Amino acid sequence: MSSTIQDLNNAVKLFRTYPKSYEDLEFLSHFLCQFETIGRYLSNYSLQHRFKIIDSFSLQAFIAGEIIFRKGDPSSYYYFVLEGTIEAFNEERDGAIKHVGTITFGKPLGEIGILRNQPRSLTCIAKTNGLYLILTSEQFLSLLASHMFTTLDQKIKFIESYFPNVKRLTTVQKQRIAYAMGSFTCSRGQIISTPKDFTQHLYFISEGELIVILSSDKTQKTMTLKLTPGNLIGEECVFFSQCLKYNISVSSEYSQIYTLQKQDLYLLLPPETLEIWKQNFKAKDHSRKQFIYNLTQAPVISTHMSKTFSHFKLASSYASKRLDTIQKRNEKTTNSIDIEVKSHLINKTLKKYSPAAIMSQGKLVLKKHSSACRLTGFISKNVIRIRDHLMD
């Protein structure tokens, strides 16, 4: 904590320094990039462009009780809080005032109104004395907004596609959720979750694939489940105050993960959305426990293979019928033998009717058919010539 305070003090001193040296700008760039809220945008620009952004910031103080802006005011400035606390309120039409959030150290303020060219949607009042960095709306749009536009739109599309019960939310509410969402990328093999860890974030898979490793302590067997875009990680921590339960890692070459802090989830999202996620996790957790239990049971293969194959929704009607035919044959011929022999026969049958095997069988049939045609007489002289030539 002391090193953070020291860095903050140095940063405040350097923001007040004009002109700034290369070393000053380099330090301030590193300082700001530590904050996820602004660092994820600064990192998309070259070092020289970052220096230009930093040099354009002006440092200002605010005092407790000061009104930063009111609902309906023009969106004239972008703020980045370096010290102190600012409270956000929504003024209802009936005159009621509702507290909707707190902006503290390392948090931005006022960017949504500028990005959407809309007046302020909230009233913000300083709770304590503090400091913030300011960019005018023109500076913000010309220096910092290009990547924000793209990222914000991507997140809003993700919210509309995967968040339950958000249709009734306004565009501004979706924008607030999107802006509160963090983002990070990871590569194959990177671990996202390990048992007994704890997190205050909910993770959403945006791109790529992850895998959940389920293991049985009794039999040392494991099972792998795939997670695709839209899946959540960390519900047990955020909703039930429990430690993480499963080993989850990245299986694709590249994956992008969105994050939302617990406090933002409860502040920005409808209770119905959170309740659906809670119920979904309970069902998901029950299924995973059942899989782990099945790993300890000897008849698990037999039980699995006794199901009809036609429940595979992605299979064509022909493939479903073929799989069911194979299943019925296996049931007739392997009911009285042990599991290992049964599994071997099933694999052998599946291999026999695999696409590659069917194609190769088709080639053999064509060859036989071609030979038969070659031996039969045809009236056509051209065919006779071709036959005689082939026979020679």
N, C-alpha and C positions, 0 to 999 in steps of 0.2 A: 504493500500500500504506500509506503514511504517513497519508493521509486516512482510510483504513479503521480504522487503529489509533486515530486521534484520535476518530473517531465511536464506536468501541467504548469507549474510556475515558470519553467524555462520557455514553454510555448507562449504563455501570456506575455512574457517579456519580449519575445521575438516578434509577436504580432504587433506590438507597439513600436517596433524598430523600423525606421525608414532611412535609407534603402536597406534591404535585406541582402546579405551575402549569399553565395551559393551554398555554403555550409548551413546557414540559417534556414534556407528554403528546403534543403535536404532533410534537416531535422524535423521541420514542420510537416513535410510530406509523410515521413515515417510516423510521426505522431498521429496525424489524422487517419492514416490508413489502418491504424490499430482498431478504429471504431468500425464495426460492421456496417452501421447505418450509412456512413459516407465513404468508407474505405472500398466497398464493393463497386462504387462508381468511379472513384479516383483511379483505381487499379486498371481500369479500361483505357486510360489515357496515357500518353507518353509522359516522361518525366518533365519535359519542358512545358507541356500543357498543364500539368499539375502545379508547377511553379507559378504559372500565370493565374490559375484559380486562387492559389494561396495568397499571391500578391494582391489580388483584388478584394480579399476579405478585409472588412474593417471591424475593429473590436469595440464593443460598447458595453456599458454597465446598465443594470436595471436594479430597482429597489423594490422591497416588499410592498405589495399593494398596487404596483404600477400596472396599468392596463396595456398589454403589448398590442393587442388589436381586438376589435369587437366583431361579432357576427354581422355580416353584410358590408364590412369595410372592403376597399379594393385590396387585392393581393399584391402588395407592392414590394415585399421583402421576403427573403429566405433567411431563416435563423438557424444557427447551430450552437446549442447550449454547451458552454465550457464549464460553467460553475453555477450552482443554485438550482432552484426548482420553480417550474411554471405550471399552473393548473389550467386545464381546459374545461370549459362549460358550454352546454347547449341551452340556448334561451328558447323555450317553447313559445308557441303562439299565444297561449293563455297566460304568459308571463312567468311561468315556472322556470326555475333554473336548475339544470341537472348536471352534476359533475360527471365527466366522461373520460378523463385521463390526466396523467401527470407526465410532464416532460422534464427530464433530468439530465445530468452530465452525459455528454456524448450523444444526445438525441437531437434530430432536426425538427424544425417547426415551420409550417407555412408553405411547404413545397407543392402540396396538392392543388391549392388554389391557383398557383402560378402555372403549373403544368396544364390544368384544364381551363385556364383563363376564366376563372369564376371568382366571385367575391368570397370573403371568409365565411366558412360554414360554422365556426365556433368562436367563442370569446375566450381569450387567453389572458390570465392575470398572474403576475409574479407572486409566488408564495414567500420567497426569501430574496435577499440580495443575491446578485450573481453577475455573470458575464456571458455574452454570446457573440458569435461572429455573424456578420451580416453581408449578404449580397443583394443588390437591387434585383428586381424581377428581370430587367434587361440583361444584367450580368449573369444571372442564374441560367436564363434560357440560352444565352450564347456560349457559356463556358461549361455548364454542368448537366444540362437537361437532356442531351441527345440520347445517352444510354438509359436515363431514367424513363423516358417515354417508352422505349422498347421493352425494358424489363417490367415496367408497371403493366403494360398491356398483356404481356405473357402471363403474368401472375393472375390478372383478372380473368383471363380465359381459363386458366387452371382452376380457379375458384368456382367459376360457373359450371365447369365440367365435372368436378369431383366433390365439391362441398355439398352435403345434403341440406335441403331446406333454406337455400339462399336466394330463391327467386323473388321473395318479397323485399329483399334488401335494395336500397337505392344505389345508384351509381357511386355516389360519394362514400357510402358505407363500404362498398366493395373496394374502392380505392384506398380507404384507410386500412382495411385488412391487408391488401396487397402491399402497401408500403411498410406495414409492420412485419411482413414476412422477410426473414433472412434467406440467404441462399449460399450453398457451397457445392463444389464439384468434387468428385472422388473417382478413383480408378479401380480396376479389377483387384480384388483381394483386400481392399481397405475395409476395416471393421467398423461398423456403425453402432452395434449394440453387443454388449457382453453381459451375462447374468451377474446380478448383484450390484451393477452400476446404477447410478441414479441421475436423472436429467430433469430440468425444468422446461424443456422444449418438447414440442410435438414435431415429428419429422414427416414430411410428405415426399414420396417419390415422384419427381417430375419427369425425369428421363432415365432410361436404362433399366436394368434389372438387378434385384438383390435376392439373396437366398437366406432362408431360415434353416438352421441345422437343429434337428430334433434328435436327441440321443437317449438311449436307455442305459441306466447305470448297471442294471442286472445282466443284460446280455451283450453290452458294449456295441449294440447295433445303432446305426444312425439312419435318418431319413432327411431328405432335402426338399424344402418347399420353395417355390418361386414367388417373388413379389414383383409386381409390375407397377407402372405409373398409376397414381391414385391411392396406393396403399399407405397406411400410417404406421409409424413406429413410435413407441414411448407412451402409449395410452395408460399403461399400468402405473407409470410414475405420475403423469399429469392429472389423471382422473381418480386414481385410487391410492396415491401416495405409497406405492410399492416399488421395490427395485425392479430393474429390467429382468426379464425372465429368459430371453432367448439369445443365442448367438446369431447375429445377422451381419452379413458382409456383402460386398459388391461382386456380382458375377459377370457383369458386362464390362466391356473395355472402358466405358465412360458412364457416369451417372450424375444427375443433378438432383440435389435434395433441397426442398424448401423447408423453412423452420418457422415456428411461431412460439413465442414465449407463453407460459401458462397464464400470466397476468393479462396478456393481450387477447388470448383465447376467450377468457371469461368477460373481458371488457367489450370486445368488438363483435363476437359471434352470438347468434340467437341461442337461447337455452335449448331449443329443440334440436339444433345441430349437434350440440355437445352431447345431448342425451342419446341421439342416434349413434354417435361414435362410441359411447360407453357400451350400449347394447351390442353393437357390432364386435367390440373387443371381447366381451363376455362370450359370445358365440364362437369367435375365432379362437380364443384361449381354450374353450371346451374341446373344440375339434383337435387342436394341437395336443392336448393332454390325451385324447383318445388315440391319436396316432402313436404317441410315446408308449401308451399302455399296450397297443397292438404289437409293438416291437418286442415285447416280452412274451408274447403268446405264440406257441408253435404253429397253430393252424392258420396263422395270418395269411399265408399265401393261398391256401385252399379257400378261405373265406373270400378273399379278394377275387379269385378267379371264378368263383361261383356266380358273380354278378354278370348280367348281360352286357355285351359290348355296345349295344345300341344307344346307351346313354351318352356316348361321346357326341356332343352337339356339332362339332366341326367336321365329323365324318360325313361323306356323301351317302346317299341311300344304298348304293351298290356296296360301298365299303362296310356299312353297318350290317347288311345282310350277310356278307362274306364272313365278317367277324363273328356273327351269331352262329353261322354254320360251323365255323372252327370250334366255337365254344361247345356246341352240342356234341361234336365228335369227341372232344376232349372229355366231356362228362361221361360219355358212354364207355370210352376205352380206358379211363384212368381212375374210375371211382374206387377200385379195390387195391390200388398200389400206393406206396408211401409218397410223401410230399416231394422229395428230391427227384424221384423218377418222374412223377407227374409234371413237375416244373420243367424237366428236361424235354419231355414229350411235347409240352405246350410250346416251348421255345422252338423246337424242331418244326412243329406244324406252322407256327407263325413265320418262320424263316422260309418254309416251302411256299407260302402264299404271299411273300413280300413282293413289292413292285419289281425289284430287280429279278427275282426268280421267275415271276410271271412273264416279264419281258424276254428273258432268255429262253423260256419254254416256247414263247411265241415265235422267236427266231428259228428254233428247231422245227416247228410246225411248218413255217414258210419254206424252209430248205427242203423238207420232205415233199411238200406240195409242188415245189419247183421241179424236183426230180421226177415226180409222177407225170407232170406235164411234158417233160422232155421225152419220156418213153412212149407216150401215146401219140398216135398218128393224127396229123391235122391236114386238112384239105389245102390250107394256104401254102403256096409255094415258098413264100418268104419264111414261114415258120420252119418248113422242111430244110431250107438252106441253112438257117440258123442252127437247126438241130444237127445237120450233117457237119457243120463247121465245129460245133461243140464236141461232137463225137470224135472228130479227127484230133 
